[in-house]
Amino acid sequence: MILLRSALFNLWFFGVTFVMVFPGALIRMLTPSLTLRFAMLWARVVLAGLGPICGIRIAIAGAENLPTEGAALIASRHQSTFDTLVWLTLVPSCCYVAKLELMRIPLFGGMLKDSGTILIDRSLGAQTMRDLMAGGERAAAEGRQIVIFPEGTRADPGAPLALQPGIAALAARTRLGVIPVATDSGRCWGRRAFRKLPGTIHIVIRQKIQPGTPRRELMRLLAERLELESVAVDNSVG
């Protein structure tokens, strides 16, 4: 049954994407300013299939710690493709920090660029950090909510937490506080897994680490608040 449900969800995911990517390309050409709104709609439609098809619910705790408008810096754990979709549904003007390789995906890559995603080439060394800083400054000036995965890549649940230095540099450059977010998304939707297991994905949004927090203290607090252990979550469906 799980394999069947997983196959059906994959059909849903790729079917929705196939249907929506062409009008999305038209929007990019005619009204690029609407690209982000269209991407938000796409993410909502895709994730709407998780419950009915896979039996996966989304429980959110700490939603009051998210901004309803204006610039913000959100540092989330990254365990699943789910994490790269859900923030389009949780904040009003999401701006992901993403790897440049995603630009190679036909049509989708162009939508990433036009929606204001901060695209970085991790092979460029110091230039990668300069691109991240420039993109972060631009997004903050535009009042966007920057979502960065400080581990730099997807990690399995329970894997040791290894934070990259970009988050501290971005916080210092943008002068924004850091909102840590813990999740266990990988338990239902694995890092590279075909199978989607029924259950509840918890998203726990912690209190903001204040702007100006010294780098070492920032990284310590962030590592502490990104862990999802013995936390209380509500039962609401996001």
C-alpha positions in Angstrom: 0.0 0.0 0.0 2.8 2.4 0.8 4.5 1.7 -2.5 1.2 2.4 -4.3 0.6 5.6 -2.4 4.1 6.7 -3.1 3.8 6.0 -6.8 0.5 7.9 -6.9 2.1 10.9 -5.2 4.9 10.9 -7.6 2.4 11.0 -10.4 0.6 13.8 -8.7 3.8 15.8 -8.2 5.1 15.5 -11.7 1.6 15.8 -13.2 0.9 19.0 -11.4 4.4 20.3 -12.3 3.9 19.4 -16.0 0.5 21.1 -16.2 1.7 24.2 -14.4 5.2 24.7 -15.8 4.0 25.9 -19.2 1.6 28.6 -18.0 4.4 29.5 -15.6 6.8 30.0 -18.5 4.2 32.3 -20.1 3.9 34.3 -16.9 7.7 34.6 -16.8 7.7 36.2 -20.3 4.6 38.4 -19.9 4.6 39.4 -16.2 7.8 38.3 -14.4 6.6 40.0 -11.2 4.0 37.3 -10.8 6.4 34.4 -11.0 6.8 34.1 -7.2 3.0 34.0 -6.7 2.7 31.3 -9.3 5.4 29.3 -7.6 3.6 29.6 -4.3 0.4 28.3 -6.0 2.4 25.4 -7.4 3.8 24.4 -4.0 0.4 24.6 -2.4 -1.2 22.3 -5.0 1.7 19.8 -4.8 1.7 19.6 -1.0 -2.1 19.4 -0.9 -1.7 15.8 -2.2 0.4 14.7 0.8 -2.5 14.0 3.1 -5.1 12.4 0.8 -2.5 10.3 -1.1 0.2 9.5 1.4 -1.4 10.0 4.8 1.1 12.7 5.7 0.0 15.5 7.9 1.9 18.7 8.7 2.0 20.0 12.3 3.4 23.5 13.0 4.5 24.9 16.3 5.7 28.4 16.9 4.0 30.0 13.9 3.8 33.2 15.9 7.6 33.5 15.5 7.3 33.9 11.7 7.0 37.4 10.2 3.7 38.4 8.5 5.6 40.9 6.4 9.1 42.5 6.0 12.6 41.1 5.7 13.6 38.0 7.8 16.3 35.4 7.9 15.0 31.8 8.4 17.5 29.0 9.0 15.9 25.6 8.6 17.1 22.0 8.9 17.0 20.3 5.5 16.1 16.6 5.4 13.8 16.3 2.4 12.5 17.8 -0.9 9.5 18.8 1.3 11.6 21.5 2.9 12.3 23.1 -0.4 8.5 23.4 -1.1 6.9 24.2 2.2 8.3 27.6 2.8 6.6 28.9 -0.3 3.4 28.2 1.6 4.4 29.6 5.0 5.8 33.1 4.4 4.5 35.9 2.2 7.6 36.5 0.1 9.9 33.5 0.3 13.5 33.8 -1.1 15.4 30.6 -1.0 19.2 30.3 -1.1 19.7 27.5 -3.6 22.5 25.8 -5.6 23.1 27.0 -9.1 22.8 23.5 -10.5 19.0 23.8 -10.3 19.1 26.3 -13.1 19.8 23.4 -15.4 16.3 22.1 -15.0 14.3 23.2 -18.1 11.7 25.9 -17.5 11.9 25.4 -13.7 15.4 26.9 -13.6 14.1 30.1 -15.2 11.3 30.3 -12.7 13.8 30.1 -9.9 15.8 33.0 -11.3 12.7 35.2 -12.0 11.2 34.6 -8.5 14.3 36.1 -6.9 16.0 33.0 -5.6 19.6 33.6 -4.4 21.5 31.2 -6.6 25.1 30.3 -5.6 27.8 28.2 -7.3 29.4 26.2 -4.5 32.5 25.5 -6.6 33.6 29.1 -6.8 35.2 29.4 -3.3 35.3 33.0 -2.1 33.0 34.1 -5.0 30.3 31.9 -3.6 30.3 33.9 -0.3 30.3 37.2 -2.2 27.3 36.1 -4.3 25.5 35.0 -1.1 26.1 38.3 0.6 25.0 40.3 -2.4 21.9 38.2 -2.9 21.0 38.5 0.8 21.4 42.3 0.8 19.1 42.6 -2.2 16.5 40.3 -0.7 16.5 42.1 2.6 16.2 45.4 0.9 13.1 44.1 -0.9 11.5 42.9 2.3 11.8 39.2 1.4 12.0 36.3 3.9 15.3 34.6 3.2 15.2 30.8 3.7 18.6 29.2 4.0 19.5 25.6 4.9 22.6 26.1 7.1 23.8 22.5 6.8 24.3 23.1 3.1 22.7 19.9 1.9 20.0 17.4 2.9 20.8 15.2 5.9 19.1 12.1 7.3 17.1 12.4 10.6 19.5 11.9 13.5 22.6 12.7 11.4 25.1 15.0 13.2 24.4 18.7 12.7 27.2 20.4 10.8 26.5 24.1 10.1 28.2 26.0 7.3 29.6 29.5 8.0 27.4 31.2 5.4 24.5 31.7 7.9 26.6 33.8 10.3 28.0 35.9 7.5 24.6 36.4 6.1 23.1 37.4 9.4 25.9 40.0 9.9 25.6 41.4 6.4 21.8 41.8 6.5 21.7 42.8 10.2 18.7 40.4 10.5 18.0 38.1 13.4 18.0 34.4 12.7 14.8 32.3 13.1 15.8 28.7 13.7 13.5 26.0 12.4 13.7 22.3 13.4 11.9 19.6 11.5 11.7 15.8 11.1 10.5 15.8 7.5 12.9 13.1 6.5 11.1 10.5 8.6 8.1 10.6 6.3 9.7 11.9 3.1 13.3 10.6 2.9 16.3 12.4 1.5 16.3 10.4 -1.7 13.5 8.0 -1.0 10.8 6.9 -3.4 8.6 5.8 -0.5 6.5 8.3 1.5 5.6 7.0 4.9 2.3 8.0 6.6 2.7 10.1 9.7 3.2 13.7 10.8 5.9 16.1 9.7 6.7 18.5 12.5 7.9 22.0 11.9 9.0 23.8 15.0 9.7 27.5 14.6 11.9 28.7 17.4 12.3 32.2 18.8 14.5 34.5 16.8 18.2 34.9 17.7 18.6 38.6 18.0 20.5 40.7 15.5 24.1 41.5 16.6 24.6 38.2 18.4 28.3 37.4 18.3 29.2 34.8 15.7 30.2 32.0 18.1 27.2 32.5 20.3 24.9 32.7 17.2 26.2 29.3 15.9 25.9 27.7 19.4 22.3 28.9 19.8 21.4 27.9 16.2 22.8 24.4 16.6 20.9 24.0 19.9 17.6 25.3 18.5 17.7 23.3 15.2 17.5 20.0 17.2 14.0 18.4 17.3 13.9 16.6 20.6 11.3 16.5 23.3 9.4 19.4 21.8 5.7 20.2 22.1 3.9 20.6 18.8 0.3 21.4 18.1 -2.0 19.2 16.0 -3.0 21.8 13.5 -2.6 20.9 9.8 -0.5 23.5 7.9 
